[in-house]
Amino acid sequence: MWLFFSTSQLILAIIFGIVQFDNTAEATVSVDSNDAKYSIEYNREVFNISNNTGHSEEPQIMKSGNNIYVLWIDDSSGSRDIYFKKSSDNGCTFNRTMNLGIEEGGSLDPKMAILGDNIYITWEQTPGNNGAVYFTRSNDNGVSFETVKNLGNNTGFNGLPQIAASGNNVYVVWHDASKGVLFARSNDNGVSFETVKNLGNNTGFNGLPQIKASGNNVYVGVR
């Protein structure tokens, strides 16, 4: 079966390229009903938004209104840092690339939450043989970012962070190698965080945490 359609706001991310279809764009889709496979032929060129000399990996992409936000890891500076880029016109053009990292050790597993003009970003940082969970935020829709905070206090190997936001609250959950799952909450849009809570009952076997927030409810799942 062949389908032919046009779309006004279809955004397709291919690693570090963006295919953006505007109001006049058309695409042909081939669907195999037997094994649920499909392919898309599009008439717009993929363009490289990282455009670097190093390695780019672990991309994250989110959309809010006409804004597209892209987050990834890049080692062009000589260390694995967190990079951020934003488009305000549905992916037609992108603003300058911003390096959010601290330029020491290596960055892993970046995650992002968007709520209004607030952008919240967390990741794992591995200076030396230790690990920490870092956080930064923008309250001007990605124009600038504040100084990075260490939520894990670098007391043990922390990683695999996840983030969620609802109202004025920002929630971050991550895995601690000795304690299991740790949780931090901010009720002032990420300006400050309360004391970290241990959800893992002091066992390092709880891992791969996931978090969702809706209204005043927060849900955390672990393996």
Number of C-alpha atoms within 10 A of each C-alpha: 7 9 10 9 9 14 13 12 14 14 16 14 15 12 16 20 15 19 18 22 22 17 10 8 16 17 15 15 16 14 15 12 9 6 7 7 9 11 10 11 10 15 13 14 10 15 14 12 18 23 11 12 10 13 11 20 16 15 19 18 18 13 16 13 9 11 15 20 22 21 26 25 26 25 19 13 12 12 17 25 24 27 20 22 20 25 18 17 12 21 23 14 14 17 13 13 15 16 18 21 23 16 16 14 17 21 26 21 20 25 23 22 18 19 17 11 13 18 21 25 25 27 26 24 29 20 14 9 8 13 23 23 28 25 24 20 25 19 18 12 18 19 13 11 18 12 12 15 17 16 23 24 13 16 10 15 19 28 26 21 28 25 24 24 27 19 14 12 17 23 23 28 29 30 28 28 18 15 20 22 30 23 24 18 20 17 16 12 22 22 13 13 18 11 11 15 12 18 18 19 12 15 15 14 17 20 21 17 21 18 19 16 17 11 9 8 8 13 10 14 13 16 8
